[in-house]
Amino acid sequence: MINTKLKHDRRDFRIKKDSLVPNTLSFENSPAFNFVINYPDSEISEFIKLGSIAEAAAKDIRTAARIVANGDLTWCLQTFLNLSRSGSLSLKCSNTLCEDSINIIHSDTLLDFKGRDRHFIVCVQADYPRRQWSHYHIVQNKNQVFRDTSYIPHWVQPGLIKRNASRTGVKRVAYSGQTFNKNLAGSEQAWKKLLEPYGIEFVTLSNESWHDLSEIDVLIGIRSFDSKPFNNKPPSKLFNAWHAGIPFIGGYDSAYKQVGEPGKDYLLVKTQQEALEAILKLQNDPALYDELTSKGRKKALIYNQDTITKIWEDVLTNSVAKRYRIWKERSQYERLRFYLIRNYGLLHHKSKQVIKKLIT
């Protein structure tokens, strides 16, 4: 990952549109939606040439994997590219917060950029802290929704390859995602040892193969063996399983229950023993396997690139636009609010970092 402190002149890369779709920003001199990423001009230019992350995955899996594994790229760059294909909004992607724009920026990047009172900021919170000085927030879990916040589902894995239609039975179970950050309950070795007596292989997919589920029979997404809801996490793995035609076994993440129905389109477990029993049930009951995948395919129609694009467009041109109008109308109050809350937020962050260092 490139960690660049940009000190050169910044510029943006704009997708120009003659007009906006009906019911979008209606005020005079409608601003562009500026998706902010902390990368040099040269890299942004190359990113935009990709066209879409799915196309990039077909040509260069390393570039696509880098984007999907990086918070500001998977949220801000990917959203910019997907909305650009729709062609209904005035968009740009840049490495700076702009005065004449509605700026969409990842929480971690905003902590670095900070912002000023003349910037209208939409913070993509993801699984990072909420930056209270932002004027609006985009979240990936419905339990993160507060005032001036909209929930938008995370994008489905770009370039996802479905399970091979010729595969039968349950021979390979996979976890697709990062393991160093404790997102997988139990060790990879423990999972292998658990399933080996039943002739089932357990694998973890690297970030360059997250999209390839062609040789996977069951996908798991269990962060801990308890009832912890992980209210800052998205249901991405469940979406991917539905699109790949694979049964999903998940933990007690609130995001799974927000979009799915345990026992109908995925299986819910609390312990590793329950996970084993669920896997063996799928192995021994083809009818259950087919029922879960059939209902999953129907859910996949609700959560795909087209539907999520429409959700983004609706949120930006309605809820965000409304907040922008209020921000413009009461500028003196907003300036004071911004500086007070930003300064407090930055001080709070520094205090937390000091406490962490003292503890460690």
C-alpha positions in Angstrom: 0.0 0.0 0.0 1.3 3.4 -0.9 1.3 5.9 2.0 1.8 9.3 0.3 1.9 12.7 1.9 0.9 14.8 -1.0 2.7 18.2 -1.1 2.5 19.0 -4.8 -0.3 20.9 -6.5 -3.4 18.8 -6.5 -5.8 18.5 -9.4 -8.9 16.5 -10.0 -10.1 14.2 -12.8 -13.6 15.0 -13.8 -16.3 13.0 -15.6 -18.3 15.8 -17.3 -22.0 15.5 -17.9 -24.3 17.8 -19.7 -27.1 17.5 -17.2 -28.2 15.6 -14.2 -31.0 13.1 -14.0 -34.4 14.3 -12.8 -34.9 14.7 -9.0 -31.2 15.3 -8.4 -29.5 18.4 -7.2 -31.9 21.3 -8.0 -30.1 24.3 -6.6 -28.1 26.8 -8.7 -24.5 25.8 -9.7 -24.9 22.2 -8.6 -21.5 21.0 -7.4 -19.8 17.8 -8.5 -19.5 14.9 -6.3 -15.7 14.7 -5.5 -14.4 11.2 -4.5 -11.2 11.8 -2.5 -8.3 9.3 -2.4 -4.8 10.0 -1.0 -2.8 9.1 -4.1 -0.7 11.2 -6.6 -2.2 12.5 -9.8 -0.4 10.0 -11.9 -1.9 7.0 -10.0 -5.4 8.5 -10.0 -5.1 8.9 -13.8 -4.2 5.3 -14.1 -7.0 4.2 -11.8 -9.5 6.0 -13.9 -8.3 4.3 -17.0 -9.4 1.0 -15.5 -13.0 1.7 -16.3 -14.2 -0.7 -13.6 -12.7 -2.9 -11.0 -14.3 -5.9 -12.6 -12.5 -5.1 -15.9 -9.3 -4.6 -14.0 -9.6 -8.0 -12.3 -9.9 -9.6 -15.8 -6.7 -7.9 -17.0 -4.6 -7.5 -13.8 -5.7 -9.3 -10.7 -3.0 -7.7 -8.6 -4.2 -4.2 -9.3 -7.8 -5.2 -8.6 -6.8 -7.0 -5.4 -4.9 -3.9 -4.2 -8.0 -1.8 -4.7 -10.4 -4.2 -3.0 -8.1 -4.6 0.0 -7.7 -0.9 0.5 -10.4 1.0 2.3 -10.4 4.3 0.5 -10.0 2.6 -2.9 -12.7 0.0 -2.5 -15.2 2.6 -1.2 -14.3 5.9 -2.9 -12.5 4.9 -6.1 -14.7 1.9 -6.8 -17.9 4.0 -6.2 -16.6 6.7 -8.5 -15.9 4.2 -11.3 -19.3 2.5 -10.8 -21.3 5.7 -10.7 -19.3 7.0 -13.7 -20.6 4.0 -15.8 -24.2 5.0 -14.9 -23.6 8.5 -16.3 -26.3 10.3 -14.4 -24.2 12.5 -12.0 -21.4 15.1 -12.3 -18.4 13.3 -10.7 -14.7 13.8 -10.2 -12.0 11.9 -8.4 -9.2 13.8 -6.8 -6.6 13.9 -4.1 -7.9 17.0 -2.4 -11.0 18.3 -0.6 -12.5 20.9 -3.0 -14.5 24.0 -2.0 -16.9 23.7 -5.0 -17.8 20.1 -4.5 -19.6 17.6 -2.2 -16.5 15.7 -1.0 -16.9 11.9 -0.3 -13.9 10.7 1.7 -13.0 7.6 3.7 -12.8 8.0 7.5 -9.1 7.1 7.7 -8.2 9.5 4.9 -10.2 12.3 6.5 -8.2 11.9 9.7 -5.1 12.7 7.6 -6.7 15.5 5.5 -8.8 17.0 8.4 -10.6 19.5 6.2 -11.6 23.1 6.6 -14.8 25.0 7.2 -15.3 25.7 3.5 -15.4 22.0 2.7 -18.6 20.1 2.7 -17.6 16.6 3.8 -19.4 13.2 3.5 -17.4 10.7 5.5 -17.5 7.0 4.5 -17.1 5.5 7.9 -16.7 1.8 6.9 -15.3 0.0 10.0 -13.4 3.1 11.2 -14.4 5.7 13.8 -17.1 8.2 13.0 -15.6 11.6 12.2 -18.1 13.8 13.9 -17.0 17.0 12.2 -18.2 15.6 8.8 -21.5 17.0 7.6 -22.9 13.6 6.5 -21.9 9.9 6.9 -22.1 6.8 4.8 -22.1 3.5 6.8 -22.0 -0.2 5.9 -24.0 -1.6 8.8 -27.6 -0.4 9.7 -26.6 -0.3 13.4 -24.2 2.6 12.5 -27.0 4.8 11.4 -27.5 8.0 13.4 -28.4 11.6 12.5 -27.3 12.7 9.0 -26.3 9.1 8.1 -27.3 6.7 5.3 -26.7 3.0 5.1 -25.4 1.8 1.7 -24.5 -1.9 1.1 -20.9 -2.6 0.4 -20.1 -3.5 -3.3 -20.1 -7.2 -4.2 -16.7 -8.6 -4.9 -15.6 -7.3 -8.4 -15.0 -10.0 -11.0 -16.5 -12.7 -8.8 -16.3 -16.2 -10.3 -19.2 -18.4 -9.4 -18.9 -22.0 -8.2 -18.2 -24.4 -11.0 -21.5 -25.9 -12.0 -19.9 -29.3 -12.5 -18.9 -29.6 -8.8 -20.9 -31.9 -6.6 -21.0 -32.5 -2.8 -19.0 -30.6 -0.1 -15.3 -31.2 -0.6 -13.8 -27.8 0.0 -14.8 -25.1 2.6 -13.2 -21.7 2.4 -12.7 -18.4 4.3 -12.2 -15.5 1.9 -10.6 -12.5 3.6 -7.8 -11.3 5.8 -6.9 -13.4 8.8 -4.2 -11.3 10.4 -6.8 -8.9 11.8 -8.7 -11.7 13.7 -11.6 -11.7 11.3 -11.6 -15.5 11.3 -12.6 -17.3 14.5 -10.1 -20.0 15.3 -6.8 -20.7 13.4 -6.6 -22.0 9.9 -4.8 -25.1 11.2 -7.6 -25.8 13.7 -10.2 -25.6 10.9 -8.1 -28.0 8.7 -7.8 -30.5 11.6 -11.5 -30.2 12.3 -12.6 -31.1 8.7 -9.9 -33.5 7.7 -11.5 -36.6 9.2 -14.6 -36.0 7.0 -12.6 -35.7 3.7 -13.2 -32.0 3.6 -10.4 -29.5 2.8 -10.3 -26.1 4.4 -8.6 -23.2 2.6 -8.2 -19.5 3.2 -8.2 -17.4 0.0 -5.5 -14.7 -0.5 -6.6 -11.2 -1.5 -5.6 -12.0 -5.1 -8.1 -14.9 -5.2 -10.9 -13.5 -3.1 -13.0 -13.2 -6.2 -12.5 -16.8 -7.4 -15.0 -19.1 -5.7 -15.2 -21.6 -8.6 -13.7 -24.5 -6.6 -15.4 -23.7 -3.3 -18.4 -25.6 -1.9 -19.1 -23.8 1.3 -18.1 -20.3 2.4 -17.8 -19.3 6.1 -17.7 -15.9 7.7 -17.4 -16.4 11.5 -15.4 -13.7 13.4 -15.8 -15.1 16.9 -17.4 -18.0 18.7 -20.0 -16.0 20.6 -22.9 -13.7 20.0 -20.9 -10.5 19.4 -22.8 -8.5 16.7 -19.8 -6.6 15.1 -22.0 -3.6 14.4 -19.3 -1.9 12.3 -18.9 -4.7 9.8 -20.7 -5.3 6.4 -22.4 -8.4 5.1 -20.0 -8.6 2.1 -19.1 -12.3 2.5 -22.8 -13.2 2.5 -23.4 -11.2 -0.6 -20.4 -13.0 -2.3 -21.7 -16.4 -1.4 -25.2 -15.6 -2.8 -23.7 -14.4 -6.0 -21.4 -17.4 -6.3 -24.1 -19.9 -5.7 -22.5 -21.2 -2.5 -24.1 -21.9 0.9 -22.9 -19.5 3.6 -22.3 -20.3 7.3 -22.0 -17.1 9.4 -21.6 -16.0 12.9 -23.8 -13.5 14.8 -22.8 -10.4 12.8 -25.7 -8.0 12.9 -25.1 -7.2 9.2 -26.0 -10.8 8.1 -29.3 -10.7 9.9 -30.1 -7.3 8.4 -30.0 -8.6 4.9 -30.5 -12.4 5.3 -32.7 -14.9 7.1 -30.9 -17.5 9.2 -31.9 -21.0 8.3 -33.4 -19.9 4.9 -30.6 -18.2 2.9 -27.7 -18.8 5.2 -26.8 -20.9 8.3 -26.1 -19.3 11.7 -23.6 -20.8 14.1 -22.1 -19.8 17.5 -19.4 -22.4 18.0 -16.9 -24.3 15.9 -18.8 -27.5 16.7 -22.0 -26.0 15.4 -20.1 -24.9 12.3 -18.9 -28.5 11.8 -22.4 -29.8 12.2 -23.7 -27.3 9.6 -21.0 -28.3 7.1 -21.8 -32.0 7.6 -25.5 -31.3 7.2 -24.8 -29.6 3.9 -22.6 -32.5 2.9 -25.3 -35.1 3.7 -28.4 -33.2 2.7 -28.3 -32.1 -1.0 -31.8 -30.7 -0.8 -30.8 -28.3 2.0 -27.7 -27.3 -0.1 -29.9 -26.6 -3.1 -32.5 -24.7 -1.1 -29.9 -22.3 0.4 -28.3 -21.6 -2.9 -31.6 -21.1 -4.6 -32.8 -18.6 -2.1 -29.4 -17.0 -2.2 -29.6 -16.4 -5.9 -32.9 -14.6 -5.4 -31.3 -12.3 -2.8 -28.3 -11.7 -5.1 -30.8 -9.9 -7.5 -31.4 -7.4 -4.7 -27.7 -6.7 -4.0 -25.8 -6.3 -7.2 -23.8 -3.5 -8.9 -26.9 -2.0 -10.6 -29.1 -1.9 -7.4 -26.3 -0.6 -5.2 -25.5 2.1 -7.8 -29.1 3.3 -7.6 -28.9 3.4 -3.8 -25.8 5.6 -4.0 -27.4 7.9 -6.6 -30.5 8.2 -4.4 -28.6 9.0 -1.2 -26.3 11.5 -2.9 -29.1 13.4 -4.8 -31.6 13.4 -1.9 -30.3 13.0 1.6 -26.8 14.4 1.0 -28.1 17.2 -1.3 -30.6 18.2 1.4 -27.8 18.4 4.0 -25.7 20.4 1.6 -28.4 23.0 1.1 -28.8 23.4 4.9 -25.0 23.8 5.1 -25.1 26.6 2.5 -28.0 28.4 4.1 -26.5 28.7 7.6 -22.8 29.1 6.8 -21.8 31.1 10.0 -23.2 28.4 12.3 -21.7 25.6 10.2 -18.2 27.2 10.3 -18.3 27.5 14.1 -19.7 24.0 14.5 -17.0 22.5 12.2 -14.0 24.0 14.0 -15.3 23.1 17.4 -16.1 19.5 16.6 -13.1 19.0 14.4 -10.6 20.2 17.0 -12.3 18.1 19.7 -12.3 15.1 17.4 -8.6 15.4 16.6 -7.8 15.9 20.3 -9.9 12.8 21.2 -8.0 10.8 18.6 -4.6 11.8 19.8 -5.6 11.0 23.4 -6.7 7.5 22.4 -3.4 6.9 20.6 -1.4 8.0 23.7 -3.5 5.7 25.9 -2.9 2.8 23.5 0.9 3.4 23.6 0.9 3.5 27.4 -1.1 0.2 27.6 1.2 -1.6 25.2 
